[in-house]
Amino acid sequence: MLAIWAVFIATAAAVASYVLAAFYREAVSDVTTTIFTACIGYLITYAGKSLGEKLSRNKHRLDADGNPLPEDTTTSSDSTNIGKG
């Protein structure tokens, strides 16, 4: 939802930049460059934060809601059963 809001704001700012340029009020290139630089920075920050959260959840064996994952019953910690089928 936050990403959609950021895209909406960036689009509105770009449109406003061109409207202002049409009335000789502001340069288009500077505003547009600033908007897209901010959007790229936002996306990189968001991706890094999401990756950090995912790695932390994996490390502590938590699901997306922060609840502990169920124990894996397909593997046995009993070393005497290894290789015996």
C-alpha positions, 0 to 999 in steps of 0.5 A, spaced: 500 500 500 505 504 501 508 503 494 502 505 491 501 511 495 509 513 493 507 512 486 501 516 486 505 522 489 511 521 484 506 521 478 502 527 481 509 531 482 511 529 475 504 532 472 505 538 476 512 539 474 510 539 467 504 544 468 508 549 471 513 548 466 507 550 461 506 556 464 514 558 465 514 557 472 519 552 473 524 547 470 521 540 468 528 537 468 530 538 475 523 536 478 523 530 474 530 528 476 529 529 483 522 525 483 525 519 480 531 519 484 527 519 490 523 514 488 529 509 486 532 511 493 525 509 496 525 502 493 532 501 495 530 502 502 524 498 502 527 492 498 533 492 504 528 493 509 524 487 507 530 483 506 532 484 513 526 482 516 525 476 511 532 474 514 531 475 521 524 471 521 528 465 517 534 466 523 529 465 528 524 461 525 518 465 525 512 466 520 510 473 516 506 474 523 511 473 528 509 466 530 513 460 531 514 455 525 511 448 527 517 443 528 519 440 521 517 432 523 520 430 516 527 430 519 530 426 525 535 428 530 536 421 531 543 419 528 541 411 529 536 412 523 540 415 518 541 410 512 536 405 514 530 405 510 
